[in-house]
Amino acid sequence: MTTAKKTVTISAVLEIEPEALEAVVANAKMKMGRNEKGYYRIDTADILNAMISRFLQQKNFTAYAGEMANLPEQKDAPHGF
C-alpha cells in the first residue's frame, strides 16, 4: 500500500512550445468529445495542470529541485530571485 504524499497547489507561469499546447487541446477534444449541442467543453488549464503535476511526480521533481546545479542563473530567471 502506498501513502499519498503531501502536496501544495501553486500558480505558476510556464513557457511551453505551442505544439505541446496544440497536442493537449487536440487529444482532449478526441477524448472528451462534443456535448449534446455539438460544442467542446474543455478546460485546457485544468488538463495541463493535471498533466504537468503527474509528469513532475513521475519524474521525481523533488530530487531535481534539490540539486543546486538545476537552479537557473539569476540572469535566466524571468523575474530574478
N, C-alpha and C positions, 0 to 999 in steps of 0.2 A: 504494500500500500504506500503510495507516495503522498506526501503532505504538500499542500499548496503553499507556495512562497508568498510572503507579504509583498505587495506592490503598491505603488503610488501612481496616481494619474497626473500627468503633466501636459501642458500645452507647449508645443514647440513649432518653430518654423523650420521646415526641411526643404532642401533642394533635391529634387528627383528629376530624372530625364522625362521629357514629355511622353516618350514612348512607353515608359513604365505606367504613367497615369492612363494613357490610352488603352493599354493592355488590361488594367484593372477595370476600367469602365466597360470595355468590350466583354470581358469574362463575366462581370456582374450582370450585364444585360442578358447574356446567354443563360446564366444560372437562375436568375430571378424571373425572367420573362416579363411580359406585359400584363397590366391589370385588366379588369373587365372592360375598361374604356379604351384599351389599346395603348396606354401610356406606361412608361417605365417609372417606377417609384423606388429609386435607389439613392441611398445616402453614401456617396463616394467617400466622404470624410470618415464615416464610421467603418467602412470596409477597409480603407487604408490604415486606420487606427488598429484594427484587429490584425491585419496582415503584418504590419511593422512590429507590433507588440509580439506576435508569435515568432517572427523572424529573430528579434532580439533575444527572446528566451531560448530558442533553439540553438542559436549561435553563441550563447554564453556571453552576452554583453557585459555582465558583471565582471567577468575576468578581463575582458577587453578594456573596460573602463578603469580597472585597477592598475593598468600598465601606464606608467608615466610617459613612455615613448609614444603612446597613442593620442596624447593631448595635442591639439593643433598649436602651431606657433601663434603667438598673440597677433601677429600681422595677418594671419589666415583666419582668425576667428571673426565672424561677421560683426560682432559688437564688442570685440576685445574681451578681456576678463579682468 
